[in-house]
Amino acid sequence: MSWLNFFRKEREDKGTAVTAKDRLQVIISHERVSRGKEDFLPKLQQELVAVVARYVSIDPGKVQVNLERGGDFSTLAIDIELPGPAAMPGGRAA
């Protein structure tokens, strides 16, 4: 009976080590993926300014793009300060 317990304990330890290794690999891969993702924000901000500027006169310095990562989801917030109706092309509000 003691021999069976010896082999059983060794197998359980290897299972725990394998589980820990798998979890560590998941964490490392998640960090690698999330580390490089925010590089697109400056380019996105430039493109948004270009598109909105086609229709409305805006100050590029008053455009904010923020990416917030949560547990199960991410939120992309885009803040563009638009001018009043007098500053719109054609002088009328949309």
N, C-alpha and C positions, 0 to 999 in steps of 0.2 A: 504494500500500500504506500509506503514512503517513497518508493521509486516513481510511482505514478504521480504523486504530488510534486516531486522534483521536476519532472518533465512538464507537467501542467503549468507550474509557476514560470518556468523558462519561456514557454510559449506565450503566456499572458504578458510577460515583460516585453517580448518582441512585438506583440500586438500594440502595446502602448507606445513603444518607440516608433513604430510605423505610423500610427495615428498622429503622433506629435510631428513627425516629419511631414506628413501630408498637410497638416494644418499650417505648418510653417511655409510650405511651398505655396499654398493658397494665399497667405498673407503677403509673401514676397511678390507674387505675381500681381496681386491687387495693387500694391504700392507702385510697382513699375508702370502699370497701366494708368493709374491716377496721377502719377508724377508728370507725365508728358502731355496731359490733356489740356491744361490751361494755356498752352502756347498759341492756341487759335484765337484767344480773346482780343488781342490788339488788332489782328487782321479783321476780325468780325466787326470791331468798333469802326475801323476805317471804312469798311464796305457799307455799314449802316449809315454813316455820315454821308457818304457819296450818294446813296439811294435817296435818303430823306432830303438832301440838299437839292435834288432835281426838282422837288415840288415846293419846298419851303426854305426860306433863308434861315439858317441856324448857325450857332457858334459851335464849332467842333469841340471846343473845350468844355462845353456843357452837356456832353454825352457821356454817360456812365454805363459800363457793362460789367455786371458782377455774376459770378458763378458760385453758388453755394451748394455744397454736397451734403446730403443727409444720409441717413442709414439706408433707406430703400430707394431714394430718388434724389435728383439734382434739380436745382432751380436756377434758371437763367433770367436775371433781371436786367432790363434795358431801360434807362432813364434818359429821355431826350427833352430838354427844355425848349418848347416851341414859342415863337414870338406871338405877340398879340395880333389881332386882325389887321391893324394898320400896316404892319410890316410884311404881310403876306403878299406874294406877287399878284398884281391885279387889284390889290386893296380890298379884297372881299374874303370873308371867312368861308371855310369849306363846309 
